[in-house]
Amino acid sequence: MTDRIRTRFLVIGSGVAGLHTAWRASAHGTVTVLTKRTLFDSATAYAQGGIAAALGAGDSPELHREDTLAAGAALCDREAVQVLVEEGPTRVRELQAAGARFDLDPDGDFKLGKEAAHSRHRIVHANGDQTGAEVARTLVEKVRESPNIDVRETARVLDLLLVQDEGGVQCAGVRASIAGRPVEIVADATVLATGGCGQIFRYTTNPQVATGDGFAIAHRAGARLADMEFVQFHPTALDTPENPLALISEAVRGEGAILLNAKGQRFMPKRHRLAELAPRDVVAREIFREQQAHGRVFLDATKMGASFFTRFPGISQLCKARGIDPAHEPIPVTPAAHYMMGGVVTDLAGRSSLARLYAVGEVARTGVHGANRLASNSLLEGLVFAERVARDLQQTPEDLPAPEPEAWSVPALDDRGAAQVAADEIRQIMWDHASIARTAPGLRRCVAMLQQLGERLTSGATEERNLLTTAQLVAEAALLRKESRGGHFRSDFPKTRRKWQGRHITW
């Protein structure tokens, strides 16, 4: 028998965007939060770099806007960027007032860092390099304090519930597997805050839950998606045989660390005027090039000496656990899939093209990132647009139509081993043909191989099906965009082309 839960608002995901939305929306009605594992399992908890906001002397939203637009390679939505930079400082201060323990200077002001492609020191940190964990802790506490929020962990959303009336198709909630049981959650409004899709690639910094579920679920329901070719590869993940890879924050380069090839030679000053502080896509490609030419690449922060452990306690622990002493030896690094700029297209209130369905955070394409996200704008986007979603949810009429109940069951996964093999194949195919350097022949081969693999997936492999669908969206969009721009690099079209400026590939 299928259980049915009725709630005013449904939030799917427990990163910064989902938690903030749930907390703020709970003042206006009941909220059900679904998360695939636990409240703490999200990319937010892994975020080291911080939150970018114009909070310091000599900085302004205008300067932050210009840096964001420059990184976005002429594909940002200027209005969305303006919202981000103007409302960002207030959101950060509110989070501090809610209990977030950010790093402060002796005068009690934010201790602001600088990261790649930022023209000012504007990065707010917590405990050096553990900003995301502190943001998650603060918001989880707020969510757990609210009597209006019902949290359901170990919940996998299978598909959206859709209803149709004279106004068209609307989202009325979801079908989900909660601890293996079939459950329908009926909601007046549904918010996708499912995070990214780094797990479609062999090398990624994303947690194992980041399998692209939200993109695939929205796509199946007919919601509009765009810019799926724009995947950001973080230049400096710790080069170890793990999944996910540990992240070496961009802030380490911001503090003066340099990149060396296997010969011990520094190479970035000859490749870009900003050297190690060039935009992420540039640094990732240059490291990739050095790896192909000379072997491993290293990040040398030894000039920081013992102060490295004070400034980056989390990274220090990650390195030491793997036998690396960053104060005395270079850190082996490699590019890895890190962030998706594209996603479910939304307006400035987080509304998708499907009525009563919102998207926020990494799964959303608000337009603020364009073709390449500026460092530390992701947590900020989550806060700013979650607040806007929560406010807009108040306008949703109550007791909206829901589909008639019907019996269904969670598809059984008969062969978990085969599903895992399929997932690993998807990741390797995408890394080989649709990652940092792409070509038409490679992408066509990628699309064909993914199609063949999809024919072998069983109905019970629901997460792997989402992984496959999202991978196909990325590969097909990458094949269509015949230029290089931001996080999308085609070695057969290595230049940015004017005919593609301002053009978006939509599904």
N, C-alpha and C positions, 0 to 999 in steps of 0.2 A: 504494500500500500504506500502511496506517495503522501508524504507530509506536506502541509501548506502553511506558510508563515505569512502574516500580513504586517507590513510595516509602512510607515510614512515615507522614509527615505532608505535606500539601499546603497551602501558604499562597498565596492569590491576592491580590496587591497589595503595594505597597512604600512605603506611608506609615508613620507612627509605629506604628500597630497591627500591620501585617503584618511589619515588620522586627523589632519587639520580640518578637512571637510566634515568629518563625522563629529568632531568636537564642536565646531561652530554651528553646524546644522541641528545639533541636539537641543539647542535653545528654542527650536521652532517645531519640534515633533520627534517622534520615535525614529531611531536610526538602527538599522542592522548592518554590522560590518562583517564581511566574509573575508577570510584570509587563508591562503593555501596551506600554510603551516602554522606559525604562531605570529602574534602581533609584532615580534621583533625580527621576523624573517623578511627583510626587504633590502633593496640597494641603499636606502637611506642610512641604515645602521653601519654600512661600510664606508660612507663618504668621509674622506679625510680632509679634502681641501678647504671647505668652508662655505660661507654664504657671501656672495658679492652684493654690496649695497653702498650707495653714496652717503657715508656717515662721517667721513673725516674732513678736517680742514683742507681747503683747496680742492675738494671734490664736489661734484654736482650730478644730479640726474642727467643733465645734458651730456656731460663727459662720459658717464656710464653708457648712455644711449649710443654715442658715437663709437665707442669700443665694441659694443654688441653688434651694431650694424656692420662694422668693418669685418668682424669675425664671421658674420652670417653670409658673406659673399653675395650681396645684392639679392638675397631671397627672403630676408626678414619682412614681416609685416610691421611697418613702422608704428602703427597705432598700438599694436600689442606690445612692442618694445617700450613705447612711451608709458603704458600702464605698468609694465614691469619695473622700470627704473624710478617712476614717481611714487608708486605705492610700496616699493620694496623696503625702504628705511623704516616705515611705520610698522610693517609686518615683523621685521627683525626686533624692533623695540618691544612690540607686543609679546613676542616669544620670550624675550628676556624677562618681561614682567610676569609671564606665566611660569617662570621658574628655571629657564635655560641658563646654565652657568657658563657664559661666554668668557673668553680671556680678556682681562681688562688691564690697562696700564695703571701706574701708581695714583693717577688722578681719578680713577674710576671710569675712564672712557674706554671704548672698545679698542683693543690692541689690534690694529689692522695690518694684514699682510698684503703682499702683491704677488700676482700670478701672471702667467703668460698672456700677452695681448691686452692686459689692463694698463692704462696710462697712469693710474694712481694706486696708492695703497688703499684698498677697499674690501679686503676679505676678512670677514669675522670668523674667528676660530673658537673652538672649545677644547680645552685640555690639549693644546697644540695641534694634533692631527686626528682628533676623535670627535669632530664636529657633528657628523651624522649620528653617531651613537648618542650624543647628548640631546640632539633634536628629537630623536626617536624616544628617548627616555622621557623627555618632557611631555611629548604629545601622548604617549601611551598612558602616562599618569593621568592626564586630563580626560582621556577616553574612559579609563577605568573608574574615574570619579563620577562620571555622569550617569544618573539613574535612567536616562533616556536612551542609552546605547546598549545594544545587545551584540556581543562579539561572538562569532562562530568561527573557531579555528578548525584546521584540517578540512577546509571547505573548498572544493574545486568546482568552479562554475563551468557548466557544460555548454549552455547556449542561452541566449536571451529569450524571454517570453514576449511574444508579439501579439498585438490586437489590431484590428482594422475597423475603422468606422468611416463616416462620411468625410472626416478630415484626413484620412490616410492611415498609414501604418504607424503604430506607436509602440514603444517599449513599456512593458508592464511588469518587469522584474526578470528573474532568471530561473533556469533549472540548474540545480547543483547537486553534487555528491558531498554530503557532510558526514564524515566518518564512515563513508561507504554507503550511506542511505540516500535514496532519492528524495529530494526536497525541492519544492517550488517556493520561492520567495516572491510575493506579489508586493509591488511598491508603486507609490505615486510617481516617484522619480528614481532613476538608477544612475549611479556614478561609477564609471570605470576609472580606477586608480591602480591599475594592475602592473604598472612599471614597464620595463623594457624587454629586450629580446636578445641580450648578449649570448644566451646559451644556444643560439642557432650557429655559433661559430666555435671552432675547435679551441681557440684561445680567447678567454674573456675574463674580465674582472667582475662580472655580474654573478650574483648568487644563483644557486641551482634552480630557484623558483622562477627566474626570469626567462621563461620559455615562450614569450610572445603571445600568451593566451588572450589578452585584451584585444590585440590587433586582429587575431583570427576570429574571435567571437563577434566583434563588431563588423568585420568583413562579411561573415556568413549572414548577418542580419541585414546587410545592405547599407550600413552606414558608410559615409564617405571617408576615405583615407587619402593621404597625400605625402609626398616627399620620402617615401620608404627607401629610396636609394641612399639617403644620407645617414650613414652610420659613422659615428665617431670612434676612432681607435685610439685608446689612450697610449701615449708613446712609451710609458715606463711602468709596465707591470713587472713584478719580480719574476725573473726567468727561471722557473722551477717546473717540474712535471706534476702540476696540480690542476684541478678544476673546482672552483674558479681560481684564477691566479690572484695573489696578493697584490695590492696596489701600492705603488711608490708615488706619493702625491706630487703633483706639479709644484706644490709649494717648496719641495726640496730644491728644484731648479731655481725657484724664486729666491731662495736663500743663497744661491751662488754655486750649486753643484753643476759640474760639467759632464758632457758625454764623451766617452772615449771608445774607439773601436778596439778590435782584438790586438792591434799593434800598439795600443796605448796612445794613439793619436787623437787629438780633438778635431772634430770635423764640422760642427755646426756653424762656426763663424764664416766659413767659406760658402755655406749653403743659404744663409738668410741673414739679413742685417740685424735681426734680434737674437741671432744665435740660439742658445737653448731656450730662450723665452719666445720663440716664434710660435705661431698658432699650432695647435695640437696636430692637425692633419699634416702640416709641413714636417714637424719633428718626427711623427710616426713614420712617414714615408722615407725620411732620411735614415732613420735607424734601420728600417727594413732593407734599404739599399745597402747599408754597411754590413748587415747580417749576410746578405747574399754575396757580397764581395769579399768579406774578410772573416766572417764568423760572428761570434758573440759581441754584444755591445754592453758597456758598463757605464754606470752613473757614479762619478767620483765626487763624494762629499767629504773627503778626508780633511779638507782645510777647515771644516767646522770643528773637528776634533771632538772632545767630550761634550761640547754644547749640542751636538746632534741629538744626544739622548734626552736632553731637556726639551729641545724644540720639537722633536718627533718621537715621543715615547712609544706610541703604537707601532710605528714603522721599525723602531729599534728592536722591539720585541719580535716582530715578524721576521726580521733579518736574523737575529740571534738564534731563534728557534730553528733556523735553517743553516746554522753554522757560519753566518756572515757577520763580520764586525764592521759596520759602516763608518766608524770613526777612524779605522786603520786600513780598510781595503775597499776598492770600488764594488758597487752593487751590480750584479748582472741583471739586465732589464731587456724587455721585449715589448713590442706593441701588442695590444689585445683589444678586442671589441669591448666598448665601454658604454656608449650612450647612443640612443636612437633619436635623431632630430625630427623625423617624420612621425606619422601616426594618425589617430582619429581627428579629423578636422573639426575645430571648434570655433565659436565666436568668442567675444571678449567676456562672456558670462559662462563659458565652458560648455555651451550647448552644442551637441553634435547635429548632424543632418537628420538624425532619427529622433522624432519627437519623444520627450521625456527621458532621453538618454544623454548624459553628460560624460565628458572625459576630462581628466586633469592629471598633471604630472607627466611622466615620460611617455605614457601611452597616448597622450594628446599631442596634436600638432596645432599649437596656439599661434605659431608664426614668430615667436620670439627668437628662435635659434637659427632660422634660415637654413643654410647649407652646412653650418658648423657652429656648435655651441661654444660660447665664450665661457672660459673656466669659471666654475662656482656660480653660474647662473641657474643651475638645475634646482638646487634646494630653494632658491629664491622664487623660481617659477612655481614650484609646488606650493609655497606659502601664499604667494600673491593670488594665483588663480583659484586655489582652494577656497580662499576667503570670498572670492567673487562667486564661485559656485554655491557656497553655503548661503550667501545672501539671495541669490536668484532662486534657490530651492523654495524659499518662503512663498514665492508667487505661484507655486504649483497647486492647482486645485486638489482638494481632498477626495478620496474614495473614487478615483478614476476607474474606468473599465478594466477588467481583468479577463483573461481567457477562461473558458469553462475548464474545470478540473478534468484531467484524464489520467488513466493509469499508464505508467511507464517505469522502466527500471534502468539502473546504471549499467551501461555495457560492461560485461565481464572481460577482464584482461587475462586471457588464457595462458599467454606465453610472455611473461615479463622480460625474460632474457632476450627474446627476439625484438621486443619493443625497444630495449636499451641498445641493441645492436643497430637498429634503424636510426635511433636518435644520434648515435655516434657517427653513423654514415652521413647524416644530414650536416652535422658540424664539420666533418672533414671536407665534404663537397663544397660547402660554403667558404671554408678557409682557403681551399685550393683555387677556387674560381671566382669568388665574389667578395673578397676581403679588401686588402689595402690597395692592391694594383689589379685592375680589371681590364679585360679585353672582350671584344665581341665573340670570338670563338670560344673563349673560356666560359662566358656567361651563357651562351647557347648550350654548351655541354652541361653546364650546371642546371639549367632549366629542364633539359631532357632527363638528366639523372634523377632529379627530384621527382619528376612526373612518374618515372618508372618505380621509384621507391614508394611513392604514394599508393601505387596499385597493389603493393604487398602489405600495407598496414591494415590491421584488423580493426573492427569497430570499437574494441575495448581500449585501443591505444589513443585515448582522447588527448592526453598531453602531447604525445608525439605528433598527432594530427595538427594540433595548434602550431607546434614547432615547424612542421613542414609547410603549412599554409603561410606563415610569416616569412619563412625563408624564400618561398616562391614569390611573394610580393616584393621582397628586397631584390632578388635576382632579376625579376622581370622589369622592375623600374630601372635598375642599373643598366640593363641592356638597352632600354629606350632612350636614356639620356646620353647622347653622343657628344659629350664634352667632359671636362674635369672641373669640378667646383666644390669648394669646401671639403667635406668628408668623403666625397665621391671622386675617385681618381680613375680615369681610363687611360692606360698607357698608349692605346691606339688613338685617343683624342686627348692629348696631354694638356691642351690649353683650354682656358675658359672662353666660351664662344658667345658673342653678343646676342645671337638669335635665341639663346636659351636663358638670357637674363630675364628674371621675373616670371619664367614659365614653371609650372608645377605639374608633375605627373600625378594624376588622381585616379583612384579606384572607386 
